[in-house]
């Protein structure tokens, strides 16, 4: 995976000339391409030539850093502001779905594979404080396969040349040991005079994803978003593709870096950029049978979009009205879970709790409701859900709970629904309970 220095949670601005035809740029016009995770991709343009394109699907640009890029629309530049003077000029700003940096790409150009990372990936894979203990492996570290796809875990690293100076970079208070090290290194150099030695500066991990049938740009990006959505659930925080590089089948096209419009709330961006700890994430790489988990996820991902979106676009704060809606939503999902578990109608909330909740999670919810009544958990959830959902229902609980209580109830129901999903992904109950116990404090 090349170092492209283009990350989805960064901000960028490029000046360039853009055209609707990569072979003939007679309709070119100047513009500024801006990107931020908050505003997404936006093209500010100015056209003063009647040859300039008004409607097109793609724009091909040459940026002021000498790089080629492809902007994927569609584009309708007629909505800009027009000025009539000596020349007709039209200027404005237009949204861009995807931007590819490094070449001109047509709609039917096929992709061999996609390299990507996600925010928090390095700490999720290995504790970064101990990364120097990891060997650099050139090639595939681990491979997972499905019926029409495969994912490889790979390393990337940067190095600096050292050769004769390597022994100068090593120090030990044991003078004898240090002398033996330098002597041994000199003997290796004498035996292998043409060998080049490099000092590793950093080491990181990335995924290489490929389909058995080559795909076009949009499908590759959407597949990447699906996979990173899984990690958002596993880490329980907003997760997005951080770096995406597409390798096209045409040999003349190198790996192209990708940006796409996220349009996130600032609080979601802040949560996504928070550092995580390998040892305290709800789940990390060592807890997974990744091939099983990803196979299951790609089969059922569409049915669990509500959950994946809830984690990906978390803001860290909620209004009372939003929490009301979350309680109704997750209680309704628990009813479906109860049916899938073969539960009876009168245990629609109790059975999912018995099936999945850890002792800590159950105790937390029992302690909350015990302040107000002696009903069991299923009855309290049913009462609260019905009082929120039905206008004419008599209010016995709704006026007793405070905002923190509501947040805790909504968070607990969300954890139960998530636990059902994790069970579908073949994650053990031991790890599901670990997941729950590490999330509870955040609610």
Secondary structure, 3 states (H helix, E strand, C coil): CCCCCCCCCCCEEEEEEEECCCCCCCCCEEEEEEEECCCEEEEEEEECCCCCCCEEEEEEEEECCCCEEEEEEEEEHHHCEEEECCCEEEEEEEEECEEEECCCCCCCCCEEEEEEEECCHHHHHCCHHHHHHCCCCCCEEEEEECCCEEEEEEEEEEEEECHHHHHHHCCCCCHHHHHHHHHHHHHHHHHCCCCCCEEEEEEEEEEEEEECCCECHHHHHHHHHHHHHHHHHHHCCCCCEEEEEEEECCCCCCCEEEEECCCCCHHHHHHHHCCCCCCCCCCCHHHCCHHHHHHHHHHHHHHHHHHHHHHHCCCCCCCHHHHHHHHHHHHHHHHHHHHHCCCCHHHCCHHHHHHHCCHHHHHHHHHHHHCCCCCCHHHHHHHHHHHHHCCCCCCCCCCCCCHHHHHHHHHHHHHHHHHHHHHHCCCCHHHHHHHHHHHHHHC
